């Protein structure tokens, strides 16, 4: 008889697999990608198995990072019920040096609640529809590749500039 994994362990594995597949298709290293990822994640999870929306939370919180001059940056990530974080978008912070999740007040949504908000339509979902090449790798061509240097020159993260 085949040994079956406990449901929570197998659901965590499936959720991690969904996140990996999705992160390989999205640009997860640009500003704002965290919300886009979280919304696409809940939509994909619902499509595969709506019951899995009860096995994780979506956290809207903060990240402290070297580039931010001690000003926490808003950030969104997935947290499984066993407290494991799924956050392929965290690399947008770590590539500039140190980064860590802030203890600043955050808001925790159930996967289901976040899904219900997402299907109503959000500013982020409208942006993905209008500019898919910004968020999904399959729509990008060589002329549309994200230029990180140009982006950073547009924003100053000085102490007096709260971009």
N, C-alpha and C positions, 0 to 999 in steps of 0.2 A: 504494500500500500504506500502511495506517495505521501511524504510528509508535507502537510499544508502549513503555510505560515499563518500566524494569527492575523486576523483581518486588519488591525491597526498597522502592523508591520508591512503587510502587502499593500495597503492603501498608501502608506507613506512612500513606498517604493514606486508605486504608480504615479503619485503626485510628483515625485522627483523626476521621473521619466518624462512626464508631460512638460515640466519646467525646462528640462534639458532640450527637448525637441523644439519647444517654442523659442528658447533663447538662441538656438542656432539659426533661427529664421529671422530674428529681430536684431536691430541695432540696440544693444543693451548698454552702450558706454557713452551715451550723450545725455545732456541735461533733459530731464523730463521723461526719460525712458522708463523710469521705475513705475510710474502710474500706467503708462501704456502697457508695460509687461503685466502688471497686476490685473488690469482689465481684460487683456487677452487671455491670461491664465484662467480667470474665473469662467470666461466664456467657453474655453476649451474643456475645462473640467466638467462643466454642466453638460456639454455635448457628449462627453464620454460616459459620465455617470453622475447625475445630479446629486446622488447621496454623498458623493465625495466632498461636496461643498461644506459638509459638517465636520470635515477632518482637518481643517486649517483655519487660520485667521489671516486677515490682511491688516498690516500695521501701517498706519500713517504716523511716522515719527520723525526723528532727526539723526543726522550724522555729523560728528565733529571730524574735521579733516584739515590737513596741513595747508592746503591752498585757501582755506576759508578764514584765516586770521581769527580763529576762536569764535567765529560766528557760525552756529550750527546751521546746516543745510537741511531743508525739508527732504524727506525721503520716504518711500513706500516699499515694503517688502512682505513676503509671505512667511508665516510661521506655522509649522505643523503643530498638531496638538501635543506632540512630545517635546516641543520647544525648539526643534531644529529649524533654522532659518533657510529659506530658499530665496536667494537674492543675486541673480546673475548681473544685476545692474550696479552692485556695490563697487565693481571694478572702476566705475567712472570716478571714484574718489581715491582708491588705492594707487592708481597709476601716477598720482602726483606726490605720493609719500604716504605717511601714516593716515589712518582713518579708523574710526570706531563708532559704534552705535551710541548715541547720546542718551543720557538718562532724563533729558528734557521731556516734558509731558507728551505722551503720544496717545493716539486713538486706535482702539482695536475693534475691527469689524469681523463678524463671522464671514466665512466664505460666501454663505447664502446672502447675507445682507449686502455685501459688496457686489455680488452678481446682480441683485435686484436694482441697485443703484446704477450699475453699468448699463443694463438693458434699457433703462429710461433714456439713455443718451447723455453724453457728457461732452464738455469742451474737448477733452482728449480724444474721444471716439470720433468726433467730427473732424479733428485734425488728421487722424489716421485715414479717414475716408478721402479727404481732400488731398492729402500729400502722402500717399502710401510709400513713396520712394524714400521718405525721411525715416521711416520706421521699420520697413520690411526689406530685407536684403534682396529678395527676388525682383524688386522693382527698381533697384539701383543700377545705373550703368557707370562706367569709369568717370564720366563728367560730373556725376552726382555724389561721388564718394565724399563722406564727411571729412572736412578739413578742421581738425582739432585746433590747430594754431590760429586760424582765422576766427574761430569761435571765441577762444580765450582773449584775443585782442579786443573783442567787442565788449567784454565784461571786466570790470575791475572788482576785485574782492577785497578792497581796502576797508578799513574799519568804518569809514564814513559813507560807504556805498553798499546799500542793502539790496542788491539785485536779486 
